[in-house]
Each structure stands twice: as structure tokens, then as C-alpha cells.
Amino acid sequence: MDLLEYQAKELFREMGIPVLPSQRIDHSRDLKGLQIPYPVVLKSQVRAGGRGRAGGIRFAENTIDAIAAARTIFNLPILGEYPQVLLAEAKYDVTREFYLAVTIDYVLRRPVLLGSSQGGMNLEAVMERLSQVVVDQEFSPFYARHLTLKMGLQGALIQSVSTVVEKMYHLFVQNDLDGVEINPLGVSPTGELMALDGKITVNDAALRRHPDLASLAAKMPQSDIAKETPGEIDPGKFLPIQNWLNRDGNIGILCNGTSLAMAMVDLVYSAGGKPRLCLIVGEEASGNLTPASWREQLEQALERLTQNKNIKVLLVNILGSPAASQEVVAVIDAYLQLKVNEMPEHPQRMTRRVSTPSPKDSRTRIGDRRPEFLTLLPHFVVRLAGGQLDKSQEPLAAMPVHWSDNLDDAVDQAISLAKAAAKSRSGTPSTKP
């Protein structure tokens, strides 16, 4: 369960992590008694990411502007969720922004510190500069300083940022959390640090040991997005993002890492698509996507998503090394080959088949049986970051998969295919592929 930003910052403040003067706004009229000097920023308090792009963050120079902005935000759904609370904060000028997080490496089963010298809404830029430090022994300030050095920080920033990382780690451990994230951590022209946005993921199973967190959980607004029904998702070793299910959607999303998953769902919604379900395999934190356990997660997630008959397009976005990208290709290729080999032959085609293909000819069967294949499984749109793939070579060339090196192009392709599938299902002619 993700806490809302204002709740996360309450915990930050208690831990000594610097946060801005702020005030909870339950109604636009509350702004008449605002205790924070203008200019201020008003933020929608929803659990989804991408609030800025969606219009859920607005600046105001005076009370009249603030009330108008608040009314707009209160009536603005973000990924189907309407805010019940806004957060008003003082405006803050920054010269640099960092990304910091503490989470669990599910492969190593150890806490991991994450840091990027690039923070903010550009997730790809954040991930390109992401560094990690696994806490494999008893925690000490050394781990935090090691992270800041890997981030390329110098001078006074090494100590000041590592102090914030230490406090994030203690908050993480003391409350049995699943994750603590600050994005961005702003640096003012004078070198002052400020947690401008924060996210805390609570472990539901640990709430009984933490009554304060249980109290916060009880105050969480109910999302307008329909919850998944029992049996629709098998928990297994992968996680359904937020347990959210949009019953009107027909796009399945598969990626590694909670932050990436939130960003992917937001991108699809923003581009006019309707995600039905998003599954997470592993985490960006692992840095090693080749163990058998991770491969098993990916195979299970592919099976779960393709079994959902309402999903017509499967959008895959995996961040990792070049070796990890090749591993993903191998898993998808093997999975599709298995599905094609399991499909019964069309009666007309059986009469024309004169011999049983040998194993070495198995790859050609996907291309030969593409019409039947596409009616039984969703379209695959795969975007891999971390390495250049030669799509002219096997197994890529033989696979009925739409490959893209660009995230925006992949999202657009997935939405185009999803809309074409929806029109086809409704009986409306479509000229889209």
C-alpha cells in the first residue's frame, strides 16, 4: 500500500528528513486560511504517478488563483482516482535534483540503496544514471556515502545527501516498509536539501506491529479504480501493481520495478490507452536479470497476462543491461514457440501438411501460422532499454512481435493495436493494422 505524499512527508518530518512548510487542504475554501506565504504549489493527493503531466500540480500567486486551481484539481481524476485531499506547499527554487530510494532486492533478499544524479519526471534519465548499493551486512554510514560517491557527488553534497539516505534507511527498517522514495530531492542555490516529493510503500502484513501506520492506512481514500477479484491474479513471485484493475482496458503491461510500472501505466493513460492490468517482475534495483528465479517470474507473468482473454495487447518494458535484454528476448521467444507448438492445427492446414517439422524448423512455424497465432494470443509490443538489439537476426526476425527502441513509439504502437482490436470486437471496420 502506498501512502499519499502528505502522509509520507509527515513521516519524513518525524525522521528529520527536510520537507517544505505545508498544509493539508480538504476543501478549496480552506485556502482562505492558508498559513503558508505565497507563491505556493497545490498538489493532488493520489497514489498514481505523473501528476504533473496530468495537471494535478499547479502554482498559485494569491488566494483567488489558489482556490480556482484547487477546484480544478479536486475535479481532475488521475488514473481513475479523484483526490480527496490536496497538499499546499511553499514554492522552492532548485538548481539540481536527485533521486533516492530504499527498497528490497528480491533476488538477493537484502535492502538496497538507490540513487541517481538526475531526478524528476523524466524516468528514463533517472534510470540511465541510477546507482545502487546493496546493504549486505549491518548498516553503517559507509553504505550511504558509498552511494553518493557512485552518484558522482562531490564536496559538501556527499555528507548532506548521505545523511538523508541514512535517515531514509532507518525509516525503512524501523517501520518494516517495502519502499521509501524521494523524487526529487532538490538542492537550492545555497546547497540546502529538500524532499520535494516522497513515496512510502507500506508492508500490509506489518501493520499490526505499527499502529501509527495502521492509523494512516485507515485514512486512505478508496480508489475509483475497480479492485481485482480473487482468482484473477495469482500472487506468485510477481506483483500486480497496486492491485488495480481497469475492467474497461485491454492493454496488459509488464515491466520490472514499481516506479517504472507506475510510469508505464501513466504513459498509457496519458496517450489515450486503457491498461487492464500491470504486472511487475523483479525490480530495477536487482541489476541482474539473469537468474533462473527471475526468468521464472517473467514466464509466469507472460502466462498470466496472455491467459486473460480481455487483454488484446501486451506492452513489455524491461530496463536492464544488454545481457538482460538478450535474456528477455530469449524468454519471450521460447514462450511464443511453446504456445505455437501447443496450438492445434487448423483443419484446412492439416490436410496440406505433408510432414512434421523438425526441431530446427520450429522457428519458421510462427511466421507460417501468424493468423491463428494472433487470434489466440495478444499482440506483443516490446521495448527493451539497456542494449541495442539487431532485429534482423533470429530469434527476433521470426517472432510476431512489434519491437521498439523508443518508449513513446512502443506506447503509441500498443495503443494503436488496442484500439484496432476494440473496433474489431465491436464489429466496427478498422483500417489500422
N, C-alpha and C positions, 0 to 999 in steps of 0.2 A: 504494500500500500504506500503510495506517495503522499506525503504531507503537502499542503499548499505552501506557497512561498512565505506568506506571513508567519505560518506556524514554524517553518524551518528556521526562519530568522529569529524567532523567539528563542529557539534552542541555540542558535549561533551566539546570540547576545549573552545567554547564560554561560556559555563556554568561553567567552571573551574574544570571539571572532568579530572583527569590526563590521558593523552594519550601520546604515544610514538612519537618521531620525525618521520615524514612520508612524502612520496612524491607520487603523482598520476603518474601512468605510462600509457600513451595512446598507446605507441608502444615500442617494445623491444629496439629500438635504443635510446630511452630516457634514458636508463640506463647508457649510456656513459657520461651523465651529472648529474649523481646521486649526490645529496648533502649530503647523509647520509653515515657515515663511515661504512665499512664492519666489521663484517658479517651482512647481512640483511636477512629478510624474505619477500618473494613475495607471495601475496595473490590474488586469483581470486576474482573479484568483481561481484558476482552473488547473487541472493536473496535466493538461496537454502542453507540449512544446510549441514553438513557433507563434507565440502570442503577438510578437512584434509585427510579423508579416501579415497576420490576420487582422490587425487593427486593434488588438487588445491592450496596447500600451500607448498612452497619449500624454503629451505635455500640456501644461496649463500655466498661464501667466497671472491669472486672477480668479476670483471666486466664480464669476459668471462663466468663464471658459471651463473651469473645472467641473461645474455642475452639468454643463452641456456634454462634456466629454464623458462624465460618469454615466449619464443616462444612455449614451450610445454604447458604452462598454457593457453595461448591465443587460442590454438587449442584443448583444452580439454572441452567438454560440461559437465556440471553438472546438472543433471535432465533436460537435453534437452536445457539448456541455455549456450551459449558461452559468456565469459566475453568480454566486450568492453574496460574495464579499469582494471588495476591491482593496488594494493597498495603495495608500498615498505616501510618497517618499520625497525627500528633498532631492533636487537635481544635483548631479555630481559630474564634474568635468574630469576626464581621464586622458592620459597620454599613452597608456598601454593597457592591454587586457590579457589576462591569463586564464587558463582552465585548470582546475584542480579537482580531484576526486579520490575517494577511498572506497574500495569495493572488495569483492571476493573473487579470487581466481578459482573457478570451479574445477579446473583441471588439477592445479596444484593444491587446492583446498587451503589456501593461505590468503591473508589480506594483501592487497596490492595498492600502492600509491600511484596515482596517475597525474601527470602534469603536462601542459602544453604552453609554449611561449606565445601561442595565438589563442585568444578566447573570443567569445561572442557567438553570433548566429551562424557563421559560416562553418558548419560542422566539418566539411572536407578539409578546410585549412587547419582546423583544430586537430584532426586525426593525422594529418601529414606530419605534424610536429609533436605528436604525442610520445611522451617518455613514460616508462614505468619502473617501479622498484618493488620487488616482492619482499614482504616482511617475513622472512623465513626463520627468524629467531625472535627472542624477546625484543620488543620495540625499544628503540632509543632515538634521540635526536639525530643520530647519524643517518638514519634512513631518510628523514625529511631533507637534510642537507644534501644527501646524495641525489635526491630527486631534483632539487633546484639546480644543481650543477649539470645534470643531464639535460635540463631545460635550457641551459646556456645562460643562466642568470649570473650577474656579476655585482660586486660591491655590496652595498647595504641591502640590496634586494635578496641576497642569499639568506641572510638572517631573518629578515622580516617575513618573507614568503615561507621559509621553513617553519617559522613559529606558527603560522596559520595552518600549515599541513599537520603539525603536531597536535594542535587543538582539534582539527577535524578527525584525526585518528582516535584521540581519546573519546570524542563524542561518539564515534562509530562503535568502539569497543564497549564503552560504559552502558550503551543503550541497546546492544545486540542488534545493530542496524544492518540492513542489506546494502546500503549505499549512502554516501554523503558526497554532494557535488556542489561546487561553486563555479558558476559560469555566467558572467565573467567575474574574476577578481580584478577590480580596477586599481590602477596606480595613478594618483593625482600628480600634477606638475611638481609638487613638493615631495613626492615619494611616499605619500600616505597611501595605505592599502584600504580597500573597501569591498566587502562581498556584495556585489550589486544584484546578484540573483543566486538563489540557492535551492537545492532539491535534496530532500531526505526520503529515503525509501525504508519503511519500517518492516521488520520481520513480523508478520501476523502471529506466528507461533510464540513470539517472545513477549507479547503484550501483557500476559498475566504477570510477568516479572517487572513490568514497568507501568505502574498505574498512571503516571503522568502522560505517557504516550497513549495509553488506552483512552484517557480523557480527551486527548486531541483527536483520536480516531473517531470517537463518538460524535464529534462536532463536524466531521467531514460531510459535505453535501453529497447527495446521491446523484450520480451521473445520469443524464438523459439518454446515454447510450445503453442499449439493452445488454444485460449481463449474459454471459454464456450459460447454457443449460448443462446440467450434469450429463456426462457421457459424450458431449460434443468435443471435449478436449481431454486427452489422457495426459496427466501432468508429466510423467516420464522424466526425461533428463533435460527437456527443453521447457521454456516458459512461455505461456501466452501473454502478450503484453497487456498488462493492466486487467487481464481477464475481460477485455472489452470485445464485444461482437456487434457489428453493424449488420443487422439482418437484411438490409436493402443492398448491401455491397456484393460485388462479385470478383474482387481482387484479393488474392492472398499475398501476404508479404512475408519474406523470410530473410532474416539478417542476423548478424552477430553483435550483441550489445544492446543494452536497454536504451541508452541515449540515441544510438543510431536508429533503433526501432521507432522511437517517438518521432524522430525527424522524418523518417520514411513515411509514417502514417500522415504526418502533417503535410509533406510534399504532395502526396497523392490527393489528399483532400483539397489542398490549395489549387491543384491543377485540374480539378473538376472530376476526379475519380472517387470511387466509393470502396474503401477497403472493407472486406468482410472479416478478415482475421489476420493477425500478425503474430508470427512465432519467432522466438529468439533462440539461437543455438550458440552456446559459448558466450564469450564476452570479448570486446576489443582488448581487454586487459590481458588476456592469456598470451597474446603474441605468438602462440604456437598452435596452429590449427591442424596439425597433422596426426595427433594421437588417435588410436582406434576408438577411444571413447567419444571424441569429438566427431569422428566420421559416423559413428553410430547415431549420434544426435541428429546429424544432418539427414541421414537416411530416414530416421523416424519422422522428422519434420516433413520431409518430402512426401512420405506416405500419408501422413495425417492430412496435409493440405490437399493432396490430389484425391483423397477419398471423399472430400467434401464436394458434393455434386453442384453446390451453388457457386463454387469458385471456378471461374472461367479463365482467369489469367493468374499466373504465379510470378510475382516480381521478386527476384532474388538479388540482394545486395550484400556482399561479403567484403569486409575490409581486412586486409592481411598482407603477408609477404608474397612475393612471386611464387614461392613454393606452395604457400597456402592456396593461392589462386588455382594453380595446377591441380591441387588436391580436390578443390571444389569441382573443377571440370571433370575430373575422373569419377567423382561420386555421382554427379548428375548423369554423366554418360552411362555409367554402369546401371543406374536406376532406370533410365529410359530403355536401355537394351533389355533389361529384365521385364519391363512392362510390355514391350513389343513382343517378346518371346512368349509371354503368358497369354496374349490375345488370341482368341480363336480366329481361324482363317475365315474370310468372307466366302460363302458357298460358291459364288461365281469364280473367285480367285482360286479356290481349291481345285476346281476342275482344270484349271490351266497350269497348276503347279506340277512340274514333271519330276522334280527331285527335291530332296530335303537339303537345305543349305548347310554347308559345313560350318563349323565354328568360325573359321577365318572369314566367312561371308556374312557373319551376323550383323555387322555394322551397316551393310547395304540395305538391310531389311527395313530400317527406319525410313529411309527415303522411299522405298518401294511401297510402303504401307502408310504413308503420311495421311491420306484421307481418313482411314479408320482410326489412326492414332489420335488425330486432333478431335475426333468426336468423343473419345473416351477419356482423354486427359486434358487439363487446361493448357493454354498456350504458356510457354516458358519465356520470360524476359529476364536475362541475367546480365547484371553489371558487376564486374569484378574490379576492385581497386587494389593496387599494390604490385602490379606487374603487367607487362604488355603481352597479350596473347595473340598468336598468329592464327586467325580464324580460317585460314586456307588449309590448315593441316587437320588430320584426324586427331582426336575424335570430333573436333568442332564442326568440320565441314559436313559430316553425315547426320548431325543432330538437328531435329526440327525445333531449334531454339533461336530466339532473337537475342543476339549478343550486342552489347554496347559498352564502350569505354567511358561514356559520358552519362552521369546520373540523370540530368534533365531529359536527355534523349530517351533513356530507358523508361523513365516515368511516363513521358508522352506516348511512347510505344505501347506500354501496358494499358494506359487509359484508352487509347485508340482501339486496341483489340477488345478491351472490356466493353466499350460502347457498341462495337460491331456485334459482339456476342449477345448483348442485351437486345439489340434490334432484331437479330436473327431469331431469338427466342420468342419475341413478341409478334413475329411474322412481318415486321416492317422491313422492306428491302434496304440493304446497305451496300454502299459502294466501297466501303473501307475494307482493307484486307483482313 
